[in-house]
Structures are given as C-alpha cells and as structure tokens.
Amino acid sequence: MQSDFSTLCRGNIIPKEVNPDTARAFLESVDQFERIINDSGLVTLTRLTDEEITGTPDSPGLIEKYFSLSLDDTTVLQDMELKAEGFRVGNKHVCLHTLSDTDDLPGRVSTESRYERLSTDRSDCLLSFAAPVGLLLACDHIYNQWLFLDDSAENLRRFEKSARNMHSLARYSRSNQINKEWIDRYLNEAHSFGLTSIRAHFDVMAWSDDAEELRRIRNDAGSQLAKMECRPRHNTVDAATLYWAAMPGNAGDFPAEESFYTFIEPALCFFTGETNYRSSSSPFGIKMCDRISGKPLHLDISDEPMRRGWITNRNKFVLGPSGSGKSFFMNHLVRQYYEQGTHIVLVDTGNSYQGLCELIHNKTKGGDGIYFTYTEEHPISFNPFYTDDYVFETEKLDSIATLLLTLWKSADEKVSKTELTEIGNAVAGYIGRIRADRSIRPSFDTFYQYLKGEFREELESREIEVRREEFDIRNLLTTLRPYYRGGRYDFLLNSPSEIDLLSKRFIVFEIDAIKDNKELFPIVTIVLMEVFINKMRRLKGIRKMLIIEEAWKALASNNMASYVQYLYKTVRKHFGEVVTVTQEVQDIISSPIVKEAIINNSDCKILLDQRKFMNRFDAIQTLLGLTDKEKAQILSINQSLHPGRKYKEVWIGLGGVQSAVYATEVSKQEYLAYTTEESEKIEVQRRAESLGGDIELAIKQLAEK
C-alpha cells in the first residue's frame, strides 16, 4: 500500500465492509503460521487478548502505551504534532532512522557479531547482528522489524520482466546494464538455492522530552547503525506514516515505497536476539541489577526454577577467586534470604560474615545473629549421639558411622566393606543399649565404653570369626582414645548439653583457627553440619540454608563421599539448600569427590570474575559441564563496567537451562555492612564503639559522610 492510501488520509479507520470469506482465510493462515512456529520448539507465539491490546478500565493496553510512548505513564492520552522536521507525541520529540533501501545496507550480514567489549582472547561474546540498535542503544526507543511475505513467484516474474526491459535499454544507459546484472544475480540466487523473495523494512524510533538530548540520541542512533555498516538515514518525510503503521495490528497501513526486496535469510539477520532482563514472578528472591542499564531486578534462584523444572534441587555452588567480590555477593544473598524468613547456618573460615552477624545481633537485641568462634580457650563441643526423643533415623545412624570412620581413618585410607559393616553394627548396638536403659547418658564416652566392653566381647564370641586384618578393633580403640574421657580432645564429642539452634535464624560458626588441623577440621565440620541437619528435621515447612565456605575441603575425601551424598539428599527432602563456596580452583580440579558429591548435586552454579583462572578455565568448564555460550558469559564478567557505577558482576546458571550475568549493586549502607576490606571494617567498628556498640547507627553515619 502506498503512503497516500494510509487510513490517516481516509474518513474512516476500520473498513465499512469486511468480506467474511477473506477474514476467515486470513485467520486460518495466521493460525497455521502460529502452529508451525510453536511446533518448532524454538520460538513460542502467544496470541494477545483483547484486554491486552485495548486495555481495561484499571490497566492500559498495548495500543494506549504505544500512543503515549510509555509503559506506565498512560493516564492521559497525548496530543500529536506532525512537522516536516519530525513529529511529537505529547512532550516527547521523536526521531526516526530507516533502513528502506538496499543502498543503505551493508555488503555482508550474519546472524551474529562479536561484541568486543565483552570478548577476550579465549572467548567470543556473540550478539545478534542488530544488537547495536537493540539493547546496546542506551535511550528510549523502538526497533521495528517488518517482513512482508508476498507471492514469491509473482515477485520473481516481475523481476524477470524488469530484467528483459533493462536488457533492451542497456545500450542507452550503463545504469540500466548494471541494474540488469543486479536483477540477474537476485534471480540466480532465488532459483539456485530455492530462496523466497520478500520485502523488508527496519527502523529505529527514538524519543526524548528534551530537544538537546534528542540531538544526542539522533547521533547515537546513527552511530549504532553505522556500527552495523549501514548508512544511517534520518527520515522526516514518512516518519508520521511509519509511526501510524507501526501501531499494533495496523501493519496494513505500511507505505510500500519504504520497503526493499530481499530474501528471508538475510532479512532475519536484522532481527535482535537479545531481550531485557525480567524480574521473577515469584514472591521469594533476591535483588540484583541489569548489568547494562543498572535497572533493579527481582531474581528467584531457588523456588521458581524448581517449579519450571530447570533444576531438581536448590543447592548452590559458588566459585570466585580472592578479590572477585565473592564474600560481598554471599553477604548480599544471605541477608535477603534471612529477611524472608530463612534459617541460616554458616560454617566460615575467614570472618566474612562477622559484620552482618553483629548487625543482626544488634538489631534483634541479642535474640539472633549468633557468632560461635572456635579457639583453644573456648572450643565448640558437641554431642553427636544426642536426640531429644531417642529416635535415630537411618540417615542419623549413617552420619554417626561416617564421623567414627573420619576419626579412625586418614583421608587417603580406604575403608573395607567389613569395617564399614562393623562400625554400623557398633552404632546400632549402642543405640539399642541406650534405648533399653535410659539411665545411660548418650555421649561419646559411653559409646567408647560400650565399644571397648560389650561390643568387643560380642565380636570375639561370634561363631564366624572376624579376623584382625578385616576389622582391627584394637586399632580402632587406640585411634578413638584421644576423644574419650581424659584424652586430648575429650571435650569435643561429650557436650553436657545440646546447642539449641532451633529458635535462632542466623548462626555463624567461625572455625578459622583449626582449618589447618588435619584431625579436628573434618570432625568439627561434620558435627556442625549434623547440628544443622538436626535443626532441619525439626523445622517443618520452613526454608533452611547451610553455607559451607572453605570448610568443604574437610569433605573432599573418599571416606566422606557417601556422607556428602546423604547430606544433600536429606537437605533436599526438608526444604533446605546447601551452598558450597570456594576460591581455590586447583583444589576443585584435583578432587573427584567434589565433582561427584558436591557439583553434581548443585544445580545452581554461581561464578564470579574468573580472569585469574583464564588459562585454566577449560578444566573448570569441563568440570562444571558449561557450554561455550556459558563460558563466554562468565569470561565477560567485569570486562566493561560502567565508570559511573560501583558494582561487580556475577554469573548465575540454573541447571544448564537458564544463565545470565547480573550486577551486584547496593547502597552505601549495605556496602559498609558487607565489606571485607580490613580498613573499612575497622572504621565501622570504631564508630560503633563510640556510639555504645550501635553498629547500625555507625553504618548510617559513615554512609552519610
């Protein structure tokens, strides 16, 4: 349709009469097209409802938003002014750049292009060819993409006729000869490869309520088109007609002279493949930011992915080298989970959560935010045999057996089937003994006495002898002796009272003092996790989170593999999640236990800046099962940070289905609460001391400086 046939030039917008057969044929064609696209499984088309198009008394529709050029400010319809130099909608001045002639197009197009700012020597950040006029154009704008599927055979017949005319007139003008050659090439391509002849048009419609800013936007839009090797054409003649034709459902008013002939394949290269980040529909989640625009986002990485089937568990694996912002991000995540009712237990080895814990402790007036620090003067003691109801589930018995094997065997020693069976028999026998005689206080001391006396006698009196090389009970008793009464570590497993964590929602166990102690470190880690599991079993329907920082190394042995499997299995059944956090990539690569027991049971992967590990990232990619696209996303982290914003980026992948890079951008108050920079932490602590220990007020005052 020519531009002078637009409904803008008629007395009525809707035709007075509509041929029912034509309308029915049209709707059938549209339905068939929808089925073909949806059956491909690559793209999903959903038909808009009347309410979504025209709106309701309570919410604006798509047309109303379009006529006001706003997604939210639609309370009053805007007047329109059409001028030779452009047009205006309300107080928004609009400029339009068009691609409507083959002379304006690049010599070569592709489905994707390399975005240099987020690419590295080892990875390519590939965006769609038209990305410069999509999300990379930093202003309010609409990128319209028009494809007209005419009768391809009729188009080619017209070109054949035109080619003959050009041939007969070639002797009079060289331009006719050149045009004839171009038409022949077009026809040869169509017939040789079976291509469909179509018409296409693309335009960028940008606007601003400030005339000076509009000039900058006009230059930016032209510059982005030039990056695509297109010739920017600022259109003022047909701007109003194109704006009217782009109204949803009004493509029939498109002026035909603004289109050019091409094939489907190159035309599709001008489609944008990137979309804006969308907030999760789930009420639960964390606040992150769009890495490009800084727009706040609500992101659910636990519940919604489970409902959608992207992940089968809520467990998370976090990898970030020192200085990448790992601890900062974890503080950000933990605080928001806590504020939404989650019970959190952290096993830390670097005081990363001390500031946040003190803040919670101060805010709850000591009711929460409990910080346990393991020192030689004040060691943490436990009682793995304690239950308040004498109920010992199979998982509980298995965890006690794993603890005993950890006390007995070193990390590189193998456990035979007989040893595993007899340890299990000893635990089961002791549990039966204390159930039968409630006067026996459950503890490691009484278990050791049972093992040394009753169980040993029963073992030696069996009809089928258990040989010493199969199960050396003397060696077992000797190895366990330091944990028995009077031994070096007799305090560790004989606590007179159970640590009550049930009512506390934020608990930090700081065990940095023993992280290099090969004997205590794995034992304390296991018992702390067992304390969490006991808490988890008793809290029904409440979200629980166990965060293990570098303490995961205590689990990276063959003897621990079955226990870790049990841990992850149990956590999943009780609405919980385990978060494993590490910075030592070499330890991960060299430990098969980590891959089999931890990574394979963590469907949510969170990675921070990996530039320090770029030369070894192929091994990380293989270990985590990352695709090349995910690798490119990860290696683009922090490559192009906005100089006017203070933030760091983080990659979040969900089950290999959904992945993206987000920005962790917080307020000054949050920054001071999360910071692990020593000088900043000391400044906050000193200000808090001068204010009588009020850390929240100290943070507020420092943020206002």
Secondary structure, 3 states (H helix, E strand, C coil): CCHHHCHHHCCCCCCCCCCHHHHHHHHHHHHHHHHHHHHHCCCCCCCCCHHHHHECCCCECHHHHHHHCCCCCCCCCCCEEEECCEEEECCEEEEEEEECCHHHCCCCCCCEEECHHHCECCECCEEECCHHHCCCCCCCEEEEEEEECCCHHHHHHHHHHHHHHHHHHCCCCHHHHHHHHHHHHHHHHHHHHCCCEEEEEEEEEEEECCHHHHHHHHHHHHHHHHHCCCCCCECCCCHHHHHHHCCCCCHHHCCHHHCEEEEHHHHHCCCCCCCCCCCCCCCCCEEEEECCCCCEEEECCCHHHHHHCCCCCCCEEEECCCCCCHHHHHHHHHHHHHHCCCEEEEEECCCCCHHHHHHHHHHCCCCCCEEEECCCCCCCCCCCCCCCCCCCCHHHHHHHHHHHHHHHCCCCCCCCHHHHHHHHHHHHHHHHHHHHCCCCCCCHHHHHHHHHHHHHHHHHCCCCCCCCCCCCHHHHHHHHHHHCCCCCCCCCCCCCCCCCCCCCCEEEEECHHHCCCCCHHHHHHHHHHHHHHHHHHHCCCCCEEEEECHHHHHHCCHHHHHHHHHHHHHHHHCCEEEEEEECCHHHHHHCHHHHHHHHHHCCEEEECCCHHHHHHHHHHHHHHCCCHHHHHHHHCCCCCCCCCCCCEEEEEEECCCEEEEEEECCCHHHHHHHCCCHHHHHHHHHHHHHCCCCHHHHHHHHHHC
